[in-house]
Amino acid sequence: MRSLLRRVVIAALTILMLVWLNGQGRAEVPRDYFEIKVTDARTGRGVPLVELRTDNEILYITDSNGIIAFREPGLMGRKVYFSIKSHGYETPADGFGYRGAVVETRPGGSVVLKINRLNIAERLCRLTGAGIYGDSLLVGEPVPLLAPVLDGQVLGQDSALAVVYRGRMLWFWGDTSRPDYPLGNFHTTGAVATLPKGITTAEQGLDFHYFTNPDGFVKGMCPSQKPGPIWIGGLAVMGAPGKEGLYAHYARIENLAKNSEQGYVKWDDANNVFQFVKELPVDEPWRFLDGHPIRTTESGVEYLAGGFCFPVVRVPADSAHLLDPTAFEAYTCLTASGEVVRDAHGAAVYRWQKDAPPMLPQQEADLVRQGKLKAEEAHFLPRDGDGKVLVPHGGSVTWNPWRKKWILIATQRDAKEAALGEIMYSEADDPQGPWRRAVKIVTHDHYTFYNPVHHPFLDAAGGRIIYFEGTYTAEFSGNTHLTPRYNYNQILYRLDLSDARLQAAR
C-alpha cells in the first residue's frame, strides 16, 4: 500500500511540474536549458545512449527520449562542437575524419541532430535504473512512465527474466544496486510490469511495480539468512488454469564457477516471494531447467525445454517431474564417456537421452577443432554471411508465428568488437536446430550486452515486430569507462523481421 501511494505521489508531482512549466499542452523548455535531441535519421525517433562530448571532454548522454538537457556555464550562447558516438549508430565524418556537429547553444532553445543506424535492430529505451527520462523532465518534454527518474530505489539490475503468470507480467532480475550504499539486493528482485497508460507497446518502457521493503527499496524475492547471492532461472508456469504454479531453479552463488546450494523455488501468491521447495545436490550439473524454457510436444507428451542459450534439457511439463532429477533428458550426440554417436552411414546422431550432459556451442566448437565432429554436423554453430562460425553464449529461443520458425536471439562469444557484446539473430525449423545461418543485429564497441531475451508476449504485428532486452555492462569487456546511468541496466530493442538484411539468417 505504501509503495502504491508513493508511486501515485511521484506521478502527481511529475504532472504538476509539467503543468507549472506550461499550463497547457507541451511544456516549454525552461529558459536556462538548451535541448539537444538526437534522432534516428531513418525513423525520426529519439535514440537513447548517444554520447555527445565537447572538445574539453565534458560528456553528455541522451536519455530514453534521445534528449540531453544542456546547461554548461561558459558554453551557453555560443557555438559548441560536440563529437557524437553511439554503439551501432554513427554520424558522417567531415573532411578531417571528425564525427560530430557544431551547435549554437541558446538558453531555452533546441536542436535536432540526426544519426544513422547501422544496427539492424533499433534501440528503444532503457528499462531499468535511475534517470531513464531525466533530461526530458529537465527540458519539459512529456514522459510516459509513472516513475521516470527513480523506481524502487533501483540504480542498476542484472539479467532479466519475464513471464506471464495468472494474467500478470512478472519480471525478475539478479543483483540490484541502490542509491544509499554500494551493496544492494542480492536475493533476486521482482516486479509486476504494466504498459504505460495510453500506450499499447513497450517501446517507451514499462511501469515496474516493484515488490519493496518498508524503506522503499526492493525486497529479496528469495529471502534467506544464509550467505551468498541467489540467482534464479528457468521460470516455468505449470498447472491447470486458475491453479497454475510458478517455479524457478535457484542457485546460491559462491563465485561464477561454483554454487554453494541449488534447487527449486515456487512463487507464493499470498506473500509475493519465492519459497524454497526442493534442494538438489550441489554438484548436479545439468538436470534442472535454466534460461528461458519453451514448451514442446513429442509423441503426445508435453515438455518444458530450457538451457542457458538453447533448449537442450527437457522434462515433462508438470511439477512432479520438474522436481525429479531422474526425469530430465539432455540433447547431445555424445555418449556418457564423450564419444560421438554415429549411425551406419557415419553421420553424427543427436538425440534425447538421460546419461550424458547436453551439448553446448563451445563444446561443439572444441569437437570441430579436434576433428571429432564435422563442421556441417554441428547444431549450435551458425555461420554469418561470410561463412564465419559464430559461437552463441547466452540468449533465448522462441517460436515466431509470423516467420513460422523458431528464432534465436543470442550473444556472440569472443567477437573482435566486444567479447560479449555482439547480438545475433538466427532461424531454425526445430528448437534444437541445426542452426545454420545467423545475422548480427546489434553491435557494441568494447562493451558487454549479455543474457539477451526475447519476450514473445510483447510482440506486435502478428510476430513481425519482436522486442528483446539485455544487460548493458562493462563487465568482461575490459572497458574501464563505465557509461553513466546506463551501465549495469536493461536496454530494450525492436527488430522488424521483414527487414531484408535478415534474409542471410534464413
C-alpha positions in Angstrom: 0.0 0.0 0.0 2.8 2.4 0.9 4.5 1.5 -2.4 1.3 2.3 -4.4 0.8 5.6 -2.5 4.4 6.6 -3.2 4.1 5.9 -6.9 0.8 8.0 -7.1 2.6 10.9 -5.3 5.5 10.7 -7.7 3.2 10.6 -10.7 1.2 13.6 -9.4 4.3 15.7 -8.7 5.5 15.0 -12.2 2.3 16.1 -13.7 2.2 19.2 -11.5 5.7 20.1 -12.6 4.8 19.8 -16.3 1.6 21.8 -15.8 3.6 24.5 -13.9 6.1 24.7 -16.7 3.4 25.3 -19.3 -0.1 25.4 -18.2 -1.5 23.5 -21.2 -0.1 21.2 -23.9 3.6 20.6 -24.2 5.7 22.3 -21.6 8.1 25.0 -22.8 11.8 24.5 -22.4 13.0 26.1 -19.2 14.9 29.3 -20.0 18.2 28.1 -18.7 18.4 24.8 -20.6 19.2 24.1 -24.2 17.5 20.9 -25.5 19.6 18.6 -27.8 17.6 15.8 -29.3 19.3 13.0 -31.3 17.1 11.1 -33.6 17.3 8.1 -35.9 17.8 9.5 -39.4 15.5 6.8 -40.8 12.6 6.8 -38.3 12.8 10.2 -36.6 12.7 8.5 -33.2 14.9 9.7 -30.4 17.9 7.5 -29.8 19.0 6.7 -26.2 22.6 6.0 -25.2 24.2 8.5 -27.6 27.3 10.2 -26.3 28.0 13.8 -27.0 31.4 15.2 -25.9 32.8 18.7 -26.0 36.4 19.4 -27.0 37.2 19.8 -23.3 35.9 16.2 -22.6 32.6 17.1 -21.0 30.4 14.0 -21.6 26.6 14.1 -22.1 24.4 11.0 -22.8 20.9 11.0 -24.3 18.1 9.7 -22.2 15.4 7.3 -23.4 13.8 10.1 -25.5 17.1 10.8 -27.1 17.4 14.1 -25.2 20.2 16.0 -23.5 19.4 18.9 -21.2 22.5 21.1 -21.8 23.4 23.9 -19.4 27.1 24.4 -19.2 28.4 27.8 -17.8 30.8 29.3 -20.3 29.4 27.3 -23.2 25.9 28.8 -23.4 25.1 31.4 -26.1 27.9 30.3 -28.4 28.8 27.7 -31.0 30.0 24.4 -29.5 31.3 21.4 -31.2 30.0 18.0 -30.0 31.6 14.7 -31.1 28.8 12.1 -31.5 29.2 8.4 -30.8 26.9 5.5 -30.1 27.0 1.7 -30.3 25.7 0.7 -33.7 25.0 4.2 -34.9 27.2 6.9 -36.5 27.3 10.4 -37.8 29.0 11.1 -41.2 32.7 12.1 -40.9 33.8 15.5 -42.1 36.9 16.2 -44.2 39.2 15.7 -41.2 37.5 12.5 -40.1 35.7 14.0 -37.1 32.1 12.8 -36.5 30.0 15.4 -34.8 28.2 18.7 -35.1 28.5 22.4 -34.4 25.6 23.6 -32.4 24.8 27.2 -31.4 23.5 26.8 -27.8 20.8 29.2 -26.6 19.1 29.1 -23.2 15.5 28.0 -23.9 16.4 26.8 -27.4 16.6 23.4 -29.0 18.2 21.5 -31.9 17.6 18.1 -33.5 20.7 16.1 -34.6 20.2 13.1 -36.9 22.3 9.9 -36.5 22.5 6.9 -38.9 21.6 3.5 -37.6 24.0 0.7 -38.5 22.3 -1.9 -36.3 19.5 -3.9 -37.9 17.7 -3.8 -34.5 16.5 -0.4 -33.2 17.4 0.8 -29.7 14.2 1.9 -28.0 14.8 2.8 -24.4 16.4 1.9 -21.1 14.0 -0.3 -19.0 15.7 0.0 -15.6 17.8 2.2 -13.4 17.8 5.9 -12.5 17.3 8.9 -14.8 15.5 7.0 -17.6 13.8 10.2 -18.7 15.7 12.6 -16.5 16.8 15.0 -19.3 13.3 15.0 -20.7 11.9 16.2 -17.4 14.5 19.0 -17.2 13.5 20.4 -20.6 9.8 19.9 -20.1 9.2 17.1 -22.6 6.4 14.6 -21.9 7.4 11.3 -20.3 5.5 8.1 -20.4 6.4 6.4 -17.1 4.9 6.8 -13.6 8.4 6.9 -12.1 10.6 8.3 -14.9 13.8 9.0 -12.8 13.9 6.5 -9.9 11.7 3.5 -9.3 12.0 1.2 -6.3 15.3 3.0 -5.5 16.9 0.9 -8.3 20.1 2.1 -9.8 21.1 -1.0 -11.7 19.9 -4.5 -12.4 21.4 -7.7 -13.8 19.9 -10.2 -16.2 16.1 -10.1 -16.7 13.6 -13.0 -16.7 9.9 -12.4 -17.5 6.8 -14.5 -17.7 3.0 -14.0 -17.9 1.6 -15.6 -14.8 -2.1 -15.5 -13.8 -2.7 -12.6 -16.1 0.2 -10.5 -14.8 3.6 -9.8 -16.5 6.2 -10.7 -13.8 9.8 -9.5 -14.2 12.7 -10.8 -12.1 16.3 -9.7 -12.1 19.6 -10.6 -10.4 21.8 -8.4 -8.3 20.3 -4.9 -7.8 22.1 -1.7 -6.8 20.7 1.1 -4.7 21.4 4.9 -4.1 22.5 4.8 -0.4 25.1 2.1 -0.2 27.4 0.1 -2.6 25.7 -3.2 -1.6 22.1 -3.7 -2.7 19.8 -6.7 -3.1 21.4 -10.0 -3.9 18.5 -12.3 -3.3 16.6 -11.6 -6.6 14.4 -8.6 -7.4 10.8 -8.7 -8.7 8.1 -6.5 -10.1 4.7 -6.6 -11.9 5.1 -4.8 -15.2 2.3 -2.8 -17.0 2.4 -0.9 -20.2 2.4 2.9 -19.7 -1.1 4.5 -19.6 -2.4 5.1 -23.1 0.4 3.2 -24.8 -0.1 -0.2 -26.5 3.5 -1.3 -26.8 6.6 -1.4 -24.6 8.6 0.9 -27.0 8.8 3.7 -24.4 9.4 1.4 -21.5 7.4 -0.4 -18.8 6.0 0.7 -15.5 7.5 -1.7 -13.0 5.5 -2.0 -9.8 8.4 -3.4 -7.7 7.9 -5.5 -4.6 9.5 -3.4 -1.9 10.5 -3.3 1.7 9.0 -0.6 4.1 12.0 1.7 3.3 11.0 1.7 -0.4 13.9 -0.3 -1.7 13.2 -3.6 -3.5 13.0 -6.7 -1.3 14.6 -10.1 -1.9 12.3 -12.4 -3.8 14.2 -15.4 -2.4 14.6 -14.4 1.3 17.3 -16.3 3.1 19.5 -15.8 6.1 22.3 -17.9 4.5 25.3 -16.0 2.9 25.7 -15.6 -0.8 23.7 -14.1 -3.7 20.7 -16.1 -5.0 20.1 -16.1 -8.8 17.1 -17.8 -10.4 16.5 -19.1 -13.9 14.2 -21.4 -15.9 10.9 -19.7 -14.9 8.1 -22.2 -15.6 4.4 -21.9 -15.3 2.5 -25.2 -15.0 -0.8 -26.5 -13.9 -4.5 -26.1 -14.9 -5.9 -22.5 -15.4 -6.7 -21.0 -12.1 -4.4 -23.5 -10.4 -1.1 -22.5 -12.0 2.1 -22.6 -10.1 5.3 -20.7 -10.9 8.6 -22.4 -10.4 12.2 -21.5 -10.9 15.6 -23.1 -10.4 17.7 -21.2 -7.9 21.4 -21.2 -7.2 23.2 -19.7 -4.2 26.4 -18.3 -5.7 29.8 -18.8 -4.2 31.5 -17.5 -7.4 30.9 -17.5 -11.1 32.2 -21.0 -11.4 30.8 -22.6 -8.2 27.4 -22.8 -6.4 27.1 -23.5 -2.7 23.5 -24.6 -3.0 20.8 -25.1 -5.7 17.3 -26.4 -6.1 13.8 -25.1 -6.9 11.6 -22.3 -5.6 7.9 -21.8 -6.0 6.1 -18.5 -6.1 4.0 -17.7 -3.0 1.0 -15.8 -4.4 -0.1 -14.5 -0.9 3.2 -13.0 0.0 4.8 -12.2 -3.4 8.0 -14.1 -2.7 9.5 -17.4 -3.7 9.5 -20.3 -1.2 12.2 -22.9 -1.3 10.6 -26.3 -2.1 13.4 -28.6 -3.3 17.1 -28.8 -2.8 19.2 -30.5 -5.4 22.7 -31.9 -5.0 25.1 -29.0 -5.3 27.2 -31.0 -7.8 24.2 -31.8 -10.1 25.5 -30.2 -13.4 22.5 -30.2 -15.7 19.3 -32.0 -14.6 17.3 -28.8 -14.0 15.7 -26.1 -16.1 17.7 -23.0 -16.8 17.4 -20.0 -19.1 14.0 -19.2 -20.7 12.1 -22.5 -21.1 9.8 -23.3 -24.0 7.0 -25.8 -24.4 7.3 -28.6 -27.0 5.3 -31.8 -27.6 6.7 -35.1 -28.8 4.8 -38.4 -29.1 1.9 -36.8 -27.2 4.0 -35.7 -24.3 4.3 -32.0 -23.4 7.8 -31.0 -22.3 9.4 -27.9 -20.9 12.9 -27.5 -22.5 15.5 -25.0 -21.3 19.1 -24.1 -21.2 21.4 -21.1 -20.9 21.0 -20.4 -24.6 19.5 -23.3 -26.5 16.7 -25.6 -25.1 18.9 -28.7 -24.7 17.5 -30.0 -21.4 13.9 -31.1 -21.1 11.4 -32.6 -18.7 7.7 -33.5 -18.8 5.7 -30.3 -18.1 4.4 -31.0 -14.6 5.7 -30.1 -11.2 6.2 -33.8 -10.1 8.6 -34.4 -13.0 10.2 -30.9 -12.6 11.3 -31.7 -9.1 12.6 -35.2 -10.0 16.2 -35.0 -11.5 15.8 -38.5 -12.9 13.0 -37.3 -15.2 15.4 -35.0 -17.2 16.8 -35.7 -20.6 19.6 -33.9 -22.5 20.1 -33.3 -26.2 23.5 -34.4 -27.5 25.4 -36.6 -29.9 27.8 -37.8 -27.3 27.8 -40.8 -25.0 28.4 -40.6 -21.3 32.1 -41.3 -22.0 32.3 -38.4 -24.5 32.3 -40.4 -27.8 30.4 -39.2 -30.8 27.4 -41.4 -31.6 27.2 -42.2 -35.3 24.8 -44.1 -37.5 25.5 -46.8 -40.0 26.5 -44.2 -42.6 28.9 -42.4 -40.2 26.7 -39.4 -39.5 26.6 -37.9 -36.0 23.3 -38.7 -34.3 21.8 -36.1 -32.0 19.1 -37.4 -29.7 17.4 -37.0 -26.3 18.9 -39.3 -23.7 19.5 -39.4 -19.9 23.1 -40.4 -19.4 25.2 -37.7 -21.0 25.1 -33.9 -20.4 23.6 -31.6 -23.1 25.7 -30.4 -26.0 26.8 -26.7 -25.7 28.0 -24.4 -28.5 31.5 -24.1 -27.1 31.8 -27.8 -26.7 30.7 -28.3 -30.4 33.4 -25.8 -31.4 36.0 -27.7 -29.5 34.9 -31.0 -31.1 35.1 -29.5 -34.5 38.6 -28.1 -33.8 39.7 -31.5 -32.5 38.4 -33.2 -35.7 35.8 -35.3 -33.7 32.9 -33.6 -35.3 32.5 -32.2 -38.8 31.6 -28.5 -39.0 28.4 -29.3 -41.0 27.3 -31.8 -38.3 27.2 -29.1 -35.6 23.7 -28.0 -34.5 24.5 -24.9 -32.5 27.3 -23.1 -34.5 25.6 -20.8 -37.1 27.7 -19.0 -39.7 27.4 -15.4 -40.8 27.2 -14.2 -44.4 31.0 -14.5 -44.8 30.9 -18.1 -43.6 32.5 -17.3 -40.3 31.4 -19.6 -37.4 29.6 -17.7 -34.6 29.7 -19.3 -31.1 26.5 -18.3 -29.2 26.9 -17.6 -25.5 23.6 -16.8 -23.8 20.2 -16.0 -25.2 16.7 -17.3 -25.9 14.8 -19.4 -28.4 11.1 -18.8 -29.1 8.5 -19.8 -31.7 7.6 -17.0 -34.1 4.1 -17.2 -35.7 5.0 -14.7 -38.4 8.1 -16.5 -39.7 6.7 -19.9 -38.7 10.1 -20.7 -37.5 12.0 -21.0 -34.2 14.1 -17.9 -33.7 17.2 -17.2 -31.7 18.4 -14.0 -30.1 21.9 -14.6 -28.6 25.2 -13.0 -27.7 28.2 -13.9 -29.8 31.1 -15.2 -27.8 34.6 -13.6 -28.2 33.8 -11.3 -31.1 36.5 -8.8 -32.0 34.2 -5.8 -31.4 33.3 -7.0 -27.9 33.8 -10.2 -26.0 30.2 -10.5 -25.1 28.6 -7.5 -26.8 27.5 -8.7 -30.3 23.9 -9.9 -30.7 22.9 -12.3 -33.4 19.6 -13.5 -35.0 19.0 -16.9 -36.4 16.2 -19.2 -37.5 15.6 -23.0 -37.5 12.8 -25.5 -38.1 13.4 -27.2 -34.8 14.3 -25.6 -31.4 17.4 -27.9 -31.2 18.5 -26.9 -34.7 20.5 -27.3 -36.7 21.0 -23.5 -36.6 22.9 -22.9 -39.9 23.0 -19.2 -40.5 22.9 -16.0 -38.4 23.0 -12.2 -38.8 24.4 -9.7 -36.4 21.7 -7.3 -35.4 23.3 -5.3 -32.6 27.0 -4.3 -32.1 28.9 -2.7 -29.2 32.3 -1.2 -29.1 34.2 -2.9 -26.3 31.1 -3.1 -24.1 29.1 -6.1 -22.9 25.4 -6.8 -23.7 24.8 -10.2 -22.2 21.9 -12.5 -21.5 19.6 -11.1 -24.1 16.0 -12.4 -24.0 13.1 -12.0 -26.5 9.7 -11.5 -24.9 7.1 -13.0 -27.3 4.2 -11.8 -25.3 5.2 -8.2 -26.2 5.4 -8.9 -30.0 3.4 -6.8 -32.4 2.0 -7.2 -36.0 1.4 -10.9 -35.6 5.0 -11.5 -34.6 6.7 -9.5 -37.3 7.9 -7.0 -34.7 9.7 -8.5 -31.8 11.2 -7.0 -28.7 14.2 -8.1 -26.7 16.3 -6.8 -23.9 19.8 -7.5 -22.5 22.2 -6.3 -19.7 24.4 -3.4 -20.8 27.5 -3.6 -18.6 31.3 -3.1 -18.7 31.8 -6.4 -17.1 34.0 -8.8 -19.1 34.7 -6.1 -21.7 38.0 -4.7 -20.3 36.5 -1.2 -20.7 37.2 1.0 -17.7 35.0 3.8 -18.9 31.6 3.0 -17.5 28.6 4.6 -19.1 26.9 6.8 -16.5 23.3 5.8 -15.7 23.2 3.1 -18.3 25.9 0.8 -17.0 24.5 -2.4 -15.4 21.0 -1.9 -16.7 18.5 -3.3 -19.1 18.0 -1.9 -22.6 15.1 -2.7 -24.9 15.4 -3.2 -28.7 12.9 -3.7 -31.5 13.5 -6.0 -34.5 11.4 -6.0 -37.7 11.6 -9.5 -39.1 10.6 -8.2 -42.5 14.0 -6.4 -42.8 15.7 -7.7 -46.0 19.0 -7.8 -44.2 17.7 -10.8 -42.1 17.5 -12.9 -45.3 21.0 -14.2 -44.6 19.8 -15.8 -41.4 17.2 -18.0 -43.3 
